[in-house]
């Protein structure tokens, strides 16, 4: 049976959480690494569940951890847990298969963005609700970016005014995301890339500094400091 949150919500959130997270150092699956004593996945799901538009959360967990993840998240929010795939894209597709057709908006969210505020989730969902087929939260790039050739030879400086650092959740019309995954021929790093391949427009909404991706050990330290802010 599919677990549900607000019966009035029109949003499903898919959380691919089956990755190993090798850049975070040795340990278990990335989504189950601890931040301030709780797994990243718990922090992420708690914030997703606090967004009023969310009716359904589907987590794609490591195949060997499905039952454990279900028990872990039961006190946090009603969540449907499925076995994820070998790649992120496969995990998203497996989670998407659990979304009933009457849910019009589907968001895909990284468990590693554990501090994402519910307001950002609502902002992305609202932009899809306004008629955009695909929406991504993004921040301006602040560093100088160089194009580099083999041998670390600098070819030039990229105009950072046209660059954005993309976050999650990424939001889509349900039919758009389903069609993009059905047509996928390559493994891409995000779902918006699949929609771009299909020739549909993807728009940006303002992201959040709190939606940082926890990828390296230093990120865990920064995230814990953010949690301790008054």
C-alpha positions in Angstrom: 0.0 0.0 0.0 1.3 3.5 -0.9 1.9 5.7 2.1 0.5 9.2 1.9 0.8 12.5 3.6 -1.7 15.3 2.9 -4.6 14.0 0.9 -4.9 17.5 -0.7 -1.3 17.6 -1.9 -0.6 17.3 -5.6 3.2 16.5 -5.3 5.2 13.3 -5.1 8.8 13.6 -4.1 11.3 10.9 -5.2 14.4 10.5 -3.1 17.1 8.3 -4.8 19.2 7.1 -1.8 20.9 4.0 -3.0 24.3 5.5 -3.8 27.5 4.5 -2.0 28.9 8.1 -1.6 32.5 7.2 -2.1 33.7 10.8 -1.9 32.4 11.0 1.6 35.0 8.5 2.7 34.6 4.9 3.9 31.4 3.8 5.5 27.9 2.7 4.6 25.5 4.0 2.0 25.8 7.8 1.7 22.2 8.5 2.6 22.6 6.6 5.9 25.8 8.5 7.0 25.2 10.5 10.2 24.8 14.2 10.5 24.4 15.4 14.1 23.5 11.9 15.1 20.9 11.2 12.5 21.2 9.8 9.0 21.2 12.3 6.1 18.1 10.6 4.8 16.2 11.4 8.0 17.1 15.1 7.8 16.0 15.2 4.1 12.7 13.4 4.5 11.8 15.4 7.6 12.1 18.6 5.5 10.3 17.2 2.5 7.4 16.0 4.7 7.1 19.6 6.1 6.2 21.0 2.7 2.4 21.3 2.6 2.0 20.3 -1.1 3.6 16.9 -0.7 1.2 14.0 -0.8 3.7 11.1 -1.4 7.4 10.5 -0.7 9.1 7.5 -2.4 12.6 6.6 -1.3 14.8 4.3 -3.4 17.1 2.6 -0.9 20.0 0.2 -1.2 18.4 -3.2 -2.1 19.8 -4.8 1.1 18.5 -1.9 3.3 14.8 -1.6 2.2 13.3 -2.9 5.4 15.8 -1.1 7.6 15.1 2.2 5.8 11.4 1.7 6.2 11.8 1.2 9.9 14.2 4.2 10.1 11.7 6.6 8.4 8.5 5.3 10.0 8.7 7.8 13.0 9.6 10.6 10.6 6.9 10.5 7.9 4.7 8.1 5.9 7.2 6.9 3.2 7.1 4.3 0.5 10.5 2.6 0.2 11.6 0.6 -2.9 14.9 -1.1 -3.8 17.0 1.3 -5.9 19.2 0.5 -8.9 22.9 0.5 -9.6 22.7 4.0 -11.0 20.9 7.1 -9.8 18.8 7.3 -13.0 17.6 3.7 -12.5 16.7 4.5 -8.8 14.6 7.5 -9.9 12.8 5.4 -12.5 12.0 2.7 -10.0 10.6 5.2 -7.5 8.6 7.0 -10.3 6.8 3.7 -11.0 5.2 4.0 -7.5 3.6 7.4 -8.2 -0.1 7.1 -9.1 -1.3 8.9 -12.2 -3.5 11.4 -10.3 -0.4 13.1 -8.8 0.4 15.8 -11.3 3.7 17.0 -10.1 6.8 15.0 -9.3 10.0 16.3 -7.7 13.3 14.5 -7.5 15.4 15.3 -4.5 18.9 14.3 -3.4 19.1 12.8 0.1 22.5 14.5 0.3 20.8 17.9 0.3 19.7 17.2 3.8 19.0 20.7 4.9 16.9 21.9 2.0 14.1 24.1 3.4 10.5 23.2 2.8 10.0 26.7 1.2 12.3 25.7 -1.6 10.3 22.5 -2.2 7.1 24.6 -2.4 8.7 27.1 -4.7 9.7 24.5 -7.2 6.3 22.8 -7.1 4.5 26.1 -7.5 6.5 26.8 -10.7 5.5 23.5 -12.2 1.9 24.2 -11.1 2.1 27.5 -13.0 2.6 25.6 -16.3 6.3 24.9 -16.6 7.1 21.3 -17.6 10.5 21.3 -15.8 11.9 23.5 -13.0 15.3 23.5 -11.3 16.5 25.5 -8.3 19.8 27.2 -9.0 22.3 29.7 -7.6 24.7 32.0 -9.5 28.2 30.7 -9.8 30.5 32.9 -7.7 33.9 31.4 -8.5 35.9 32.3 -11.6 35.6 29.4 -14.0 38.4 28.4 -16.4 38.2 26.1 -19.4 41.2 23.8 -19.2 42.8 21.5 -21.8 44.7 18.2 -21.2 47.9 19.0 -19.4 46.0 21.6 -17.3 46.6 24.3 -19.9 44.1 27.1 -19.4 42.2 27.9 -22.7 40.2 30.8 -21.4 37.8 32.2 -18.8 34.2 31.2 -19.0 31.5 34.0 -18.6 30.1 33.1 -15.2 27.1 35.4 -15.6 25.5 32.7 -17.8 26.3 29.8 -15.4 24.3 28.4 -12.6 24.9 25.9 -9.9 22.0 23.5 -9.9 20.3 22.0 -6.8 17.4 19.8 -6.0 14.5 19.2 -5.7 14.0 19.4 -9.5 10.3 19.5 -10.4 8.4 18.1 -13.4 5.0 17.5 -14.7 4.4 13.8 -14.1 3.9 12.9 -17.8 7.1 14.9 -18.8 9.3 13.0 -16.3 7.8 9.6 -17.2 8.3 10.2 -20.9 11.9 11.5 -20.4 12.9 8.4 -18.5 11.2 6.1 -21.0 13.2 7.7 -23.8 16.5 7.8 -21.9 19.5 6.3 -23.7 22.3 7.7 -21.6 23.1 8.0 -17.9 22.9 11.7 -17.0 23.7 13.4 -13.8 20.3 14.9 -13.3 16.7 14.5 -14.4 16.5 17.9 -16.0 19.2 16.7 -18.4 16.8 14.0 -19.6 14.1 16.6 -20.2 16.6 18.9 -22.0 17.4 15.9 -24.3 13.7 15.7 -25.1 13.7 19.3 -26.3 11.4 20.7 -23.6 12.2 23.9 -21.7 13.7 23.9 -18.2 13.4 27.0 -16.1 15.3 28.1 -13.1 14.0 29.4 -9.8 16.2 30.8 -7.0 17.9 28.1 -5.0 19.0 28.2 -1.4 22.4 28.1 0.3 20.9 25.6 2.7 20.3 23.2 -0.1 24.1 22.5 -0.3 25.0 18.9 -1.4 26.9 17.0 1.3 29.5 15.2 -0.8 32.8 15.4 1.2 33.7 15.1 4.9 34.1 18.9 5.1 30.5 19.3 4.0 29.3 17.3 7.0 31.1 19.7 9.3 29.6 22.7 7.5 26.1 21.1 7.6 26.4 20.5 11.3 27.4 24.1 11.9 24.3 25.2 10.0 22.1 23.0 12.1 23.5 24.6 15.2 22.7 28.2 14.0 20.1 29.9 16.2 
